[in-house]
Amino acid sequence: MPTGNEQLCRDYVDHMNELEPCLGLSYDAANFCMGADDQPVDLTSFYACLVSNTSCEGGTPTMTVDGCAPPVVTQVTPSAEPVSDPVR
């Protein structure tokens, strides 16, 4: 059974697939959510934003997901000693 980010992704896919008659598209959760649990960040707020900003109003799709930015992972590497050019 999926857990973590994959489950959140699958919940989003289920939401989108419920809107298929209005949106005219459907997703395959196994394909769309592949690797979601491998992400090093919690995607709860990202998927919640996508779901809450995607709907159908009387058969017309409403998608206002521009503000739904996925979390950014910052990698910090140890600083290297500065390299100086040899004097010629």
N, C-alpha and C positions, 0 to 999 in steps of 0.2 A: 504494500500500500504506500502511495507517495506521501511524503511528509515535507515540512518546511516550504521552501520557495516553490518546489514543484507542485505542491498542493495548492498554493496561492495561484499559480499559473493555471492549473486545471480549473480552479473556480472561475477565473477570468474567462477561460475558453468556454466553460459552460454558460456563463452570462452572455458572451457574444453569440454563441450558437442558439440561445433562446431568442435572440434578435434577428436571426437569419431571415425570416420572412420579410422583415423591413430592410435590413442591410444588404441582403442578397449575397451573403458570403457565410462560409462556415470554416471552422478550424479543426484540425486533427490534433488533439491534445498530446498524443504520443510524439508527434513531430514538433509541434509548436513549443512544447515545454521541455524538450530534450536538453539536458544539461542545466536546468534551472537550479537544481540542488547543488551544483558545483560552483555557483556564484558565491563569493566570499562576503556578501552583504545581505542584510535582511530586506527583502523586497515587499514587505507588507504594505507600507504606505504607497508605493508605486502602483501595485495592483489595485489597491482600494481606490486610488485616484482614477485609474482607467475605468473601473466598474462604475463609479459614481458619476463619471462624465461621459458615459456612453449609454444612450437610450433611444427609444423610438417614441415619438409624439404623434399619435394618430397616423401611424404608418410612415412618418417622415423621420429618417435617422437624425439623431442629434449626437455629434461627437465633438466635444470641446476638451480634447486631451493635450493641447499644447502646453499646459502648465504641469503635466505629469512627467516630470523628469526622473529618470532612474537614478539611484544613488551612484555616486562616483567613488571609485576605489583609488586611493592614493598610495603609491608604493614609495617607500622611503628607502634609499640605499645609502650605505655609509659613504661619507665624503672621502674622496681620494686626496692624497697629498698633491699639492700643486706641482705641475711639471714645469720646470724652467728650461728655457732654451740655453744650450751651452754657449758660452762666449767664444767667439771665433777670432 
